[in-house]
Amino acid sequence: MGDKKQKEAMMKKVKQVLVIGACVLFVVLMIISGMGSGWLTMFTVVKPGDKVIVDYTFYDISGNPLLTTNQQTYTQLAGQGKSILFGRQLSVTPGVNLTKSLYPVQIYSSDSGWSQSFAIFGMEYDAIGQNVIGMKTGDRKRVVLPNTSLTQSWSRETLIRNNVSMDLMNVGDSLAMGVSDKPQEMASNSSVTYTRIGEITSKSADGIVIDFGYPYMDITVTAINPTSS
């Protein structure tokens, strides 16, 4: 009888454990079902051909954030009175390079809303697409950009024709200028131009040299193959 009671007591404990286990499993399944299919993206890595939504922050040659899609970064720096642009997120397809020389992204202005666009150069866009491969949603990476030195010389006469006062400029100053993927049309003012921020690297009596290249950027994967965009 002793053995029989021990067996009955053991079976009772086993049944209790199974019931508790089933309840825990039920709760877990309820939580997962409430999350939808989005929880699966936690384990998904970016592959060539995927559609990836990216947050980014460009930095100038002095290491200052210049353009960002991060609301916190923008609010913090703008609140400190620092110059920074706020832009839309970027959609890239790893393995597919840009066929144009630049990719425009909308930027926000308190005066004109989202009516202006910033020029991301083709090599910068392609660098993002190459570097997101292997990343997961929420991953962050610093990307060193190729051909970071993109200098242009502007003569005093050219600046005067564009109503820009050279006397007020100094080395290290930032300068916003319009760029286009159709420079031949830009000369006749018939092309669409996009904003690009350059930094004055030298100045002489004859003119200035502006560097439009950026040394690096931070990227964060926010979505992989979103169901809608």
PASEBA-1860 file (N, C-alpha, C; in nm, 3 decimals):
! residues 229
1> MGDKKQKE> 0.083/-0.121/0.000/0.000/0.000/0.000/0.086/0.125/0.000 ~ 0.201/0.113/0.067/0.290/0.228/0.072/0.338/0.267/-0.065 ~ 0.380/0.165/-0.144/0.428/0.191/-0.279/0.317/0.250/-0.366 ~ 0.196/0.199/-0.351/0.082/0.246/-0.431/0.053/0.392/-0.400 ~ 0.056/0.430/-0.272/0.030/0.569/-0.235/0.138/0.662/-0.287 ~ 0.263/0.613/-0.281/0.372/0.695/-0.333/0.356/0.720/-0.483 ~ 0.315/0.613/-0.555/0.295/0.627/-0.699/0.180/0.723/-0.729 ~ 0.071/0.712/-0.649/-0.042/0.800/-0.670/-0.003/0.945/-0.642
9> AMMKKVKQ> 0.076/0.967/-0.537/0.120/1.103/-0.504/0.210/1.159/-0.613 ~ 0.299/1.075/-0.668/0.389/1.117/-0.775/0.312/1.154/-0.901 ~ 0.209/1.070/-0.936/0.128/1.097/-1.054/0.052/1.228/-1.038 ~ 0.007/1.253/-0.914/-0.066/1.376/-0.888/0.024/1.497/-0.911 ~ 0.152/1.488/-0.864/0.247/1.597/-0.885/0.277/1.617/-1.033 ~ 0.290/1.505/-1.106/0.318/1.513/-1.250/0.205/1.585/-1.321 ~ 0.079/1.550/-1.285/-0.037/1.613/-1.346/-0.040/1.763/-1.315 ~ -0.003/1.799/-1.192/0.000/1.939/-1.155/0.104/2.015/-1.237
17> VLVIGACV> 0.222/1.955/-1.253/0.328/2.017/-1.332/0.283/2.035/-1.476 ~ 0.216/1.933/-1.532/0.169/1.940/-1.670/0.064/2.050/-1.686 ~ -0.025/2.061/-1.588/-0.128/2.165/-1.593/-0.064/2.304/-1.588 ~ 0.032/2.323/-1.496/0.102/2.451/-1.485/0.177/2.482/-1.614 ~ 0.245/2.379/-1.669/0.319/2.398/-1.794/0.228/2.438/-1.907 ~ 0.110/2.375/-1.916/0.014/2.408/-2.021/-0.037/2.550/-2.006 ~ -0.059/2.594/-1.881/-0.106/2.731/-1.856/0.000/2.832/-1.899 ~ 0.127/2.804/-1.863/0.236/2.894/-1.900/0.247/2.902/-2.052
25> LFVVLMII> 0.239/2.786/-2.120/0.247/2.783/-2.266/0.133/2.863/-2.327 ~ 0.014/2.850/-2.270/-0.103/2.924/-2.320/-0.079/3.075/-2.309 ~ -0.024/3.119/-2.195/0.003/3.260/-2.176/0.106/3.310/-2.276 ~ 0.212/3.232/-2.297/0.317/3.269/-2.392/0.260/3.282/-2.532 ~ 0.177/3.185/-2.571/0.116/3.189/-2.705/0.024/3.310/-2.720 ~ -0.046/3.345/-2.614/-0.134/3.462/-2.619/-0.052/3.589/-2.639 ~ 0.061/3.599/-2.569/0.147/3.716/-2.583/0.202/3.726/-2.725 ~ 0.250/3.613/-2.778/0.307/3.611/-2.912/0.202/3.648/-3.016
33> SGMGSGWL> 0.080/3.591/-3.000/-0.025/3.622/-3.096/-0.062/3.769/-3.092 ~ -0.053/3.829/-2.974/-0.083/3.972/-2.960/0.023/4.059/-3.027 ~ 0.145/4.007/-3.040/0.253/4.081/-3.104/0.245/4.074/-3.254 ~ 0.163/3.982/-3.307/0.157/3.965/-3.451/0.282/3.899/-3.504 ~ 0.307/3.917/-3.633/0.424/3.854/-3.694/0.549/3.939/-3.680 ~ 0.534/4.062/-3.624/0.648/4.152/-3.615/0.761/4.100/-3.529 ~ 0.729/4.017/-3.429/0.835/3.967/-3.339/0.936/3.882/-3.414 ~ 0.895/3.826/-3.529/0.986/3.741/-3.606/1.103/3.821/-3.663
41> TMFTVVKP> 1.082/3.952/-3.688/1.188/4.033/-3.746/1.306/4.051/-3.651 ~ 1.286/4.020/-3.522/1.397/4.028/-3.428/1.509/3.933/-3.467 ~ 1.475/3.826/-3.537/1.573/3.724/-3.573/1.609/3.727/-3.721 ~ 1.550/3.822/-3.797/1.575/3.831/-3.940/1.696/3.918/-3.967 ~ 1.787/3.872/-4.052/1.902/3.953/-4.091/1.881/4.000/-4.234 ~ 1.936/4.116/-4.264/1.922/4.173/-4.398/2.001/4.093/-4.499 ~ 1.935/4.062/-4.611/1.999/3.990/-4.721/1.989/4.073/-4.848 ~ 2.077/4.049/-4.945/2.064/4.120/-5.073/1.925/4.098/-5.133
49> GDKVIVDY> 1.867/4.205/-5.182/1.734/4.198/-5.240/1.622/4.236/-5.146 ~ 1.651/4.243/-5.014/1.549/4.285/-4.918/1.520/4.435/-4.934 ~ 1.405/4.477/-4.889/1.375/4.619/-4.878/1.396/4.659/-4.733 ~ 1.483/4.756/-4.710/1.524/4.791/-4.574/1.498/4.941/-4.550 ~ 1.433/4.972/-4.438/1.413/5.111/-4.398/1.520/5.147/-4.296 ~ 1.588/5.259/-4.320/1.706/5.295/-4.242/1.693/5.435/-4.184 ~ 1.729/5.448/-4.056/1.753/5.579/-3.995/1.901/5.611/-4.013 ~ 1.934/5.739/-4.025/2.074/5.774/-4.051/2.106/5.911/-3.992
57> TFYDISGN> 2.235/5.931/-3.967/2.288/6.061/-3.925/2.419/6.084/-3.997 ~ 2.426/6.189/-4.079/2.551/6.226/-4.147/2.631/6.320/-4.057 ~ 2.764/6.307/-4.063/2.853/6.395/-3.985/2.945/6.472/-4.080 ~ 2.972/6.598/-4.046/3.062/6.677/-4.129/3.207/6.646/-4.095 ~ 3.300/6.714/-4.163/3.443/6.681/-4.146/3.494/6.719/-4.008 ~ 3.416/6.799/-3.934/3.453/6.834/-3.797/3.392/6.740/-3.694 ~ 3.313/6.641/-3.742/3.252/6.544/-3.652/3.119/6.588/-3.594 ~ 3.059/6.692/-3.650/2.930/6.740/-3.600/2.816/6.679/-3.680
65> PLLTTNQQ> 2.706/6.637/-3.613/2.590/6.586/-3.686/2.536/6.693/-3.779 ~ 2.510/6.655/-3.902/2.469/6.752/-4.004/2.325/6.730/-4.050 ~ 2.290/6.604/-4.069/2.156/6.565/-4.114/2.118/6.437/-4.042 ~ 1.999/6.432/-3.984/1.958/6.313/-3.909/1.810/6.285/-3.928 ~ 1.774/6.158/-3.909/1.633/6.118/-3.904/1.594/6.082/-3.761 ~ 1.688/6.098/-3.668/1.664/6.066/-3.529/1.600/6.187/-3.459 ~ 1.475/6.172/-3.417/1.401/6.282/-3.358/1.469/6.334/-3.231 ~ 1.522/6.243/-3.149/1.587/6.284/-3.025/1.712/6.365/-3.052
73> TYTQLAGQ> 1.795/6.319/-3.148/1.917/6.390/-3.183/1.885/6.529/-3.237 ~ 1.785/6.535/-3.324/1.748/6.665/-3.383/1.697/6.761/-3.276 ~ 1.607/6.714/-3.191/1.548/6.800/-3.089/1.654/6.852/-2.992 ~ 1.745/6.763/-2.953/1.850/6.801/-2.858/1.942/6.908/-2.915 ~ 1.991/6.885/-3.039/2.086/6.979/-3.098/2.019/7.110/-3.139 ~ 1.897/7.099/-3.192/1.824/7.221/-3.230/1.795/7.305/-3.107 ~ 1.766/7.238/-2.995/1.740/7.309/-2.871/1.863/7.381/-2.818 ~ 1.982/7.333/-2.857/2.108/7.397/-2.816/2.149/7.507/-2.913
81> GKSILFGR> 2.064/7.530/-3.015/2.092/7.634/-3.112/2.190/7.593/-3.220 ~ 2.217/7.464/-3.232/2.311/7.414/-3.333/2.238/7.388/-3.465 ~ 2.310/7.406/-3.574/2.252/7.385/-3.707/2.249/7.236/-3.740 ~ 2.130/7.184/-3.764/2.115/7.044/-3.802/1.986/7.030/-3.883 ~ 1.989/6.944/-3.984/1.872/6.920/-4.068/1.802/6.792/-4.023 ~ 1.669/6.791/-4.039/1.590/6.673/-4.006/1.533/6.616/-4.135 ~ 1.559/6.485/-4.160/1.519/6.426/-4.286/1.429/6.305/-4.273 ~ 1.377/6.261/-4.386/1.296/6.141/-4.392/1.385/6.017/-4.385
89> QLSVTPGV> 1.328/5.905/-4.340/1.401/5.779/-4.342/1.431/5.738/-4.486 ~ 1.526/5.647/-4.501/1.571/5.605/-4.632/1.533/5.459/-4.657 ~ 1.487/5.430/-4.777/1.458/5.293/-4.818/1.566/5.248/-4.916 ~ 1.635/5.137/-4.883/1.740/5.085/-4.969/1.716/4.937/-4.998 ~ 1.769/4.892/-5.110/1.765/4.751/-5.146/1.908/4.702/-5.159 ~ 1.961/4.630/-5.060/2.100/4.583/-5.065/2.126/4.503/-5.193 ~ 2.239/4.531/-5.255/2.275/4.461/-5.378/2.231/4.534/-5.503 ~ 2.151/4.639/-5.488/2.105/4.718/-5.603/2.162/4.859/-5.588
97> NLTKSLYP> 2.260/4.893/-5.673/2.322/5.024/-5.666/2.236/5.130/-5.735 ~ 2.254/5.252/-5.693/2.180/5.364/-5.749/2.229/5.390/-5.891 ~ 2.137/5.411/-5.982/2.173/5.435/-6.122/2.192/5.583/-6.152 ~ 2.156/5.669/-6.057/2.174/5.813/-6.074/2.289/5.862/-5.985 ~ 2.329/5.986/-6.007/2.443/6.040/-5.931/2.404/6.082/-5.790 ~ 2.274/6.103/-5.766/2.230/6.142/-5.632/2.089/6.092/-5.605 ~ 2.057/6.085/-5.475/1.925/6.041/-5.430/1.868/6.148/-5.338 ~ 1.758/6.214/-5.377/1.702/6.319/-5.292/1.615/6.264/-5.179
105> VQIYSSDS> 1.633/6.317/-5.059/1.546/6.284/-4.945/1.487/6.414/-4.892 ~ 1.362/6.409/-4.854/1.297/6.529/-4.803/1.356/6.571/-4.668 ~ 1.370/6.702/-4.652/1.416/6.758/-4.526/1.313/6.859/-4.476 ~ 1.306/6.870/-4.344/1.204/6.956/-4.283/1.260/7.095/-4.254 ~ 1.177/7.194/-4.280/1.209/7.332/-4.247/1.088/7.392/-4.176 ~ 1.114/7.468/-4.070/1.003/7.532/-3.998/0.931/7.634/-4.084 ~ 1.001/7.684/-4.187/0.941/7.784/-4.276/0.858/7.721/-4.388 ~ 0.910/7.611/-4.445/0.844/7.553/-4.563/0.803/7.408/-4.547
113> GWSQSFAI> 0.810/7.354/-4.424/0.770/7.215/-4.403/0.863/7.118/-4.473 ~ 0.804/7.020/-4.542/0.882/6.916/-4.610/0.900/6.944/-4.759 ~ 0.905/7.069/-4.798/0.907/7.103/-4.939/1.045/7.094/-5.003 ~ 1.151/7.090/-4.922/1.287/7.084/-4.978/1.343/6.942/-4.970 ~ 1.447/6.918/-5.050/1.512/6.786/-5.051/1.662/6.802/-5.040 ~ 1.724/6.704/-4.974/1.868/6.700/-4.955/1.927/6.596/-5.050 ~ 2.045/6.625/-5.103/2.108/6.535/-5.199/2.202/6.437/-5.129 ~ 2.164/6.309/-5.128/2.256/6.203/-5.087/2.323/6.152/-5.214
121> FGMEYDAI> 2.455/6.158/-5.220/2.526/6.118/-5.341/2.518/5.966/-5.360 ~ 2.530/5.925/-5.485/2.514/5.784/-5.519/2.607/5.692/-5.441 ~ 2.731/5.733/-5.423/2.827/5.647/-5.352/2.790/5.633/-5.204 ~ 2.727/5.737/-5.148/2.682/5.731/-5.009/2.562/5.637/-4.996 ~ 2.469/5.648/-5.091/2.351/5.561/-5.093/2.393/5.414/-5.107 ~ 2.488/5.389/-5.197/2.534/5.251/-5.220/2.608/5.197/-5.097 ~ 2.682/5.284/-5.027/2.754/5.241/-4.905/2.655/5.196/-4.798 ~ 2.541/5.264/-4.789/2.438/5.223/-4.693/2.385/5.086/-4.729
129> GQNVIGMK> 2.352/5.067/-4.858/2.299/4.938/-4.903/2.395/4.822/-4.880 ~ 2.524/4.847/-4.896/2.623/4.742/-4.876/2.640/4.708/-4.728 ~ 2.632/4.810/-4.643/2.661/4.790/-4.501/2.545/4.735/-4.421 ~ 2.422/4.745/-4.471/2.309/4.691/-4.394/2.301/4.539/-4.403 ~ 2.369/4.479/-4.500/2.366/4.333/-4.514/2.419/4.268/-4.387 ~ 2.342/4.175/-4.333/2.380/4.106/-4.210/2.330/4.173/-4.083 ~ 2.275/4.293/-4.095/2.221/4.362/-3.977/2.079/4.314/-3.947 ~ 2.035/4.332/-3.824/1.899/4.299/-3.782/1.825/4.428/-3.744
137> TGDRKRVV> 1.695/4.418/-3.730/1.615/4.533/-3.690/1.665/4.586/-3.555 ~ 1.693/4.715/-3.549/1.745/4.776/-3.428/1.896/4.785/-3.422 ~ 1.966/4.713/-3.511/2.112/4.719/-3.513/2.158/4.858/-3.560 ~ 2.269/4.904/-3.503/2.327/5.033/-3.539/2.471/5.013/-3.582 ~ 2.513/5.089/-3.683/2.650/5.074/-3.734/2.703/5.209/-3.781 ~ 2.832/5.232/-3.760/2.898/5.350/-3.816/2.960/5.310/-3.950 ~ 2.928/5.387/-4.053/2.974/5.358/-4.188/3.072/5.465/-4.233 ~ 3.194/5.424/-4.267/3.293/5.515/-4.322/3.262/5.530/-4.471
145> LPNTSLTQ> 3.244/5.654/-4.515/3.201/5.679/-4.652/3.320/5.691/-4.748 ~ 3.306/5.638/-4.868/3.415/5.645/-4.967/3.424/5.782/-5.030 ~ 3.543/5.816/-5.079/3.564/5.942/-5.151/3.505/6.061/-5.074 ~ 3.546/6.072/-4.948/3.485/6.172/-4.862/3.520/6.315/-4.903 ~ 3.632/6.333/-4.973/3.672/6.468/-5.011/3.613/6.501/-5.148 ~ 3.509/6.582/-5.149/3.443/6.623/-5.272/3.450/6.775/-5.279 ~ 3.564/6.825/-5.325/3.588/6.969/-5.321/3.552/7.037/-5.452 ~ 3.511/7.160/-5.440/3.485/7.246/-5.555/3.543/7.383/-5.526
153> SWSRETLI> 3.601/7.443/-5.631/3.655/7.579/-5.618/3.553/7.677/-5.675 ~ 3.527/7.782/-5.599/3.433/7.885/-5.641/3.508/8.018/-5.646 ~ 3.513/8.079/-5.764/3.582/8.206/-5.778/3.499/8.319/-5.719 ~ 3.565/8.430/-5.692/3.493/8.546/-5.639/3.383/8.590/-5.737 ~ 3.413/8.585/-5.867/3.315/8.626/-5.967/3.193/8.534/-5.967 ~ 3.216/8.403/-5.952/3.104/8.308/-5.949/3.016/8.332/-5.828 ~ 3.077/8.358/-5.715/3.001/8.384/-5.593/2.918/8.511/-5.606 ~ 2.977/8.614/-5.668/2.905/8.740/-5.687/2.784/8.719/-5.778
161> RNNVSMDL> 2.802/8.638/-5.884/2.690/8.611/-5.975/2.577/8.537/-5.904 ~ 2.611/8.461/-5.800/2.510/8.386/-5.725/2.466/8.461/-5.599 ~ 2.498/8.591/-5.595/2.458/8.677/-5.483/2.510/8.627/-5.349 ~ 2.632/8.575/-5.349/2.697/8.528/-5.227/2.814/8.620/-5.194 ~ 2.815/8.674/-5.073/2.921/8.766/-5.033/3.039/8.687/-4.977 ~ 3.150/8.692/-5.047/3.270/8.619/-5.004/3.333/8.684/-4.881 ~ 3.313/8.813/-4.865/3.376/8.885/-4.753/3.326/8.837/-4.618 ~ 3.206/8.779/-4.614/3.149/8.732/-4.488/3.184/8.587/-4.457
169> MNVGDSLA> 3.261/8.523/-4.546/3.292/8.381/-4.530/3.428/8.361/-4.465 ~ 3.437/8.254/-4.387/3.563/8.217/-4.323/3.583/8.066/-4.333 ~ 3.708/8.024/-4.325/3.740/7.881/-4.325/3.670/7.814/-4.207 ~ 3.603/7.703/-4.234/3.528/7.632/-4.131/3.380/7.661/-4.133 ~ 3.340/7.766/-4.205/3.197/7.796/-4.216/3.126/7.693/-4.303 ~ 2.999/7.669/-4.271/2.916/7.581/-4.353/2.841/7.663/-4.456 ~ 2.821/7.603/-4.572/2.755/7.674/-4.680/2.658/7.580/-4.749 ~ 2.530/7.620/-4.754/2.428/7.540/-4.823/2.420/7.584/-4.968
177> MGVSDKPQ> 2.428/7.485/-5.058/2.421/7.517/-5.201/2.335/7.414/-5.271 ~ 2.285/7.451/-5.388/2.203/7.360/-5.466/2.287/7.276/-5.560 ~ 2.259/7.145/-5.565/2.327/7.055/-5.657/2.221/6.983/-5.741 ~ 2.265/6.930/-5.854/2.172/6.864/-5.946/2.240/6.746/-6.011 ~ 2.159/6.647/-6.055/2.215/6.535/-6.131/2.218/6.567/-6.280 ~ 2.183/6.692/-6.313/2.188/6.737/-6.453/2.258/6.873/-6.456 ~ 2.391/6.873/-6.439/2.464/7.000/-6.430/2.452/7.087/-6.554 ~ 2.434/7.025/-6.673/2.422/7.104/-6.794/2.295/7.188/-6.794
185> EMASNSSV> 2.189/7.135/-6.731/2.065/7.211/-6.719/2.072/7.311/-6.604 ~ 2.152/7.277/-6.503/2.166/7.366/-6.387/2.225/7.500/-6.428 ~ 2.315/7.496/-6.528/2.378/7.619/-6.574/2.276/7.716/-6.633 ~ 2.168/7.663/-6.687/2.065/7.748/-6.747/1.944/7.766/-6.655 ~ 1.960/7.722/-6.528/1.853/7.735/-6.428/1.726/7.662/-6.466 ~ 1.739/7.553/-6.541/1.621/7.478/-6.584/1.608/7.342/-6.514 ~ 1.702/7.309/-6.426/1.698/7.180/-6.359/1.650/7.195/-6.214 ~ 1.604/7.084/-6.157/1.567/7.081/-6.016/1.694/7.067/-5.933
193> TYTRIGEI> 1.708/7.148/-5.831/1.828/7.140/-5.746/1.790/7.090/-5.606 ~ 1.890/7.029/-5.541/1.871/6.974/-5.407/1.979/7.031/-5.315 ~ 1.945/7.044/-5.189/2.036/7.106/-5.091/2.153/7.014/-5.058 ~ 2.269/7.071/-5.047/2.389/7.001/-4.999/2.468/7.099/-4.914 ~ 2.513/7.054/-4.798/2.589/7.140/-4.707/2.737/7.111/-4.722 ~ 2.814/7.216/-4.754/2.958/7.203/-4.765/3.029/7.285/-4.660 ~ 3.157/7.259/-4.643/3.237/7.334/-4.547/3.352/7.402/-4.619 ~ 3.373/7.530/-4.592/3.480/7.605/-4.655/3.614/7.560/-4.595
201> TSKSADGI> 3.701/7.507/-4.682/3.829/7.454/-4.633/3.946/7.549/-4.660 ~ 3.929/7.643/-4.755/4.034/7.742/-4.778/3.972/7.865/-4.844 ~ 4.042/7.978/-4.827/3.994/8.104/-4.881/4.114/8.188/-4.924 ~ 4.102/8.250/-5.040/4.206/8.340/-5.089/4.138/8.461/-5.151 ~ 4.217/8.552/-5.205/4.161/8.671/-5.269/4.081/8.635/-5.393 ~ 4.113/8.519/-5.453/4.048/8.481/-5.578/3.919/8.403/-5.558 ~ 3.900/8.340/-5.441/3.780/8.261/-5.420/3.792/8.168/-5.301 ~ 3.707/8.067/-5.298/3.705/7.972/-5.186/3.702/7.829/-5.239
209> VIDFGYPY> 3.739/7.735/-5.152/3.728/7.592/-5.181/3.630/7.533/-5.080 ~ 3.530/7.462/-5.131/3.427/7.402/-5.047/3.433/7.251/-5.058 ~ 3.427/7.183/-4.945/3.425/7.036/-4.942/3.283/6.991/-4.911 ~ 3.222/6.919/-5.006/3.086/6.870/-4.991/3.080/6.724/-4.945 ~ 3.196/6.666/-4.915/3.199/6.526/-4.873/3.184/6.513/-4.723 ~ 3.135/6.396/-4.679/3.119/6.366/-4.537/3.197/6.239/-4.505 ~ 3.272/6.237/-4.395/3.359/6.123/-4.366/3.288/5.997/-4.321 ~ 3.177/6.011/-4.249/3.108/5.891/-4.199/2.964/5.923/-4.163
217> MDITVTAI> 2.888/5.818/-4.136/2.749/5.832/-4.095/2.713/5.715/-4.005 ~ 2.611/5.732/-3.922/2.556/5.624/-3.841/2.425/5.579/-3.905 ~ 2.405/5.447/-3.914/2.280/5.395/-3.968/2.218/5.297/-3.868 ~ 2.085/5.292/-3.866/2.010/5.200/-3.782/1.900/5.138/-3.866 ~ 1.892/5.005/-3.866/1.786/4.936/-3.938/1.657/4.944/-3.857 ~ 1.552/5.003/-3.915/1.425/5.016/-3.844/1.321/4.916/-3.893 ~ 1.335/4.864/-4.015/1.239/4.766/-4.066/1.302/4.688/-4.181 ~ 1.267/4.561/-4.190/1.313/4.474/-4.300/1.190/4.420/-4.370
225> NPTSS> 1.180/4.446/-4.499/1.065/4.401/-4.579/0.933/4.436/-4.512 ~ 0.909/4.564/-4.485/0.781/4.603/-4.421/0.663/4.568/-4.510 ~ 0.551/4.535/-4.448/0.433/4.497/-4.526/0.370/4.617/-4.596 ~ 0.395/4.735/-4.544/0.346/4.857/-4.608/0.444/4.968/-4.582 ~ 0.448/5.065/-4.671/0.541/5.177/-4.655/0.487/5.297/-4.727
END
